C-alpha cells in the first residue's frame, strides 16, 4: 500500500513538472525578451562607493 502511494505521488509530481517545463518553454518561444526580463528582474540602479584606485589595486597583477 505504501509503495503504491509513493508511486502515485512520484507520477503526479512528474506530470506537474512536465507541465511546468512545457509552459516555460512556450513562454520562451512566444516572447524571449519578456521572458528574460521577467527572469532577471528590473534593472539595478545604484552608485559604486568604492574609489577607482582601490579597484585598480585589487585587480592589478
Phi, psi and omega per residue, in radians:
X1 nan -0.821 -3.124
X2 -1.111 -0.676 3.130
X3 -1.127 -0.661 -3.134
X4 -1.166 -0.710 3.114
X5 -1.128 -0.746 3.123
X6 -1.110 -0.715 3.123
X7 -1.082 -0.800 -3.135
X8 -1.157 -0.649 3.109
X9 -1.119 -0.781 3.110
X10 -1.097 -0.729 3.141
X11 -1.098 -0.730 3.123
X12 -1.153 -0.729 3.105
X13 -1.116 -0.673 3.107
X14 -1.112 -0.722 3.113
X15 -1.102 -0.758 3.124
X16 -1.095 -0.753 -3.139
X17 -1.101 -0.768 3.128
X18 -1.103 -0.685 3.125
X19 -1.141 -0.728 3.120
X20 -1.131 -0.763 3.118
X21 -1.092 -0.749 3.127
X22 -1.089 -0.711 3.129
X23 -1.118 -0.760 3.134
X24 -1.152 -0.690 3.121
X25 -1.107 -0.703 3.138
X26 -1.199 -0.591 3.067
X27 -1.140 -0.677 3.131
X28 -1.147 -0.801 -3.099
X29 -1.256 -0.533 -3.124
X30 -1.240 -0.782 -3.115
X31 -2.671 1.506 -3.064
X32 -1.110 -0.573 -3.120
X33 -1.222 -0.742 3.103
X34 -1.150 -0.698 3.120
X35 -1.060 -0.780 3.142
X36 -1.142 -0.706 3.119
X37 -1.074 -0.769 3.114
X38 -1.178 -0.617 -3.121
X39 -1.200 -0.758 -3.083
X40 -1.508 -0.368 -3.131
X41 1.521 -3.021 -3.109
X42 -1.249 2.864 3.086
X43 -1.136 2.498 3.097
X44 -1.639 2.150 3.102
X45 -1.948 2.465 3.131
X46 -3.131 -3.059 -3.123
X47 -2.297 2.365 3.126
X48 -1.424 2.115 -3.091
X49 -1.678 0.093 -3.121
X50 -1.624 2.324 3.133
X51 -1.150 2.569 -3.099
X52 -1.028 -0.696 -3.115
X53 -1.079 -0.664 3.128
X54 -1.131 -0.674 3.102
X55 -1.168 -0.781 -3.130
X56 -1.122 -0.660 3.101
X57 -1.152 -0.625 -3.127
X58 -1.155 -0.723 -3.054
X59 -1.719 0.177 3.122
X60 -1.336 2.426 -3.110
X61 -2.048 nan nan
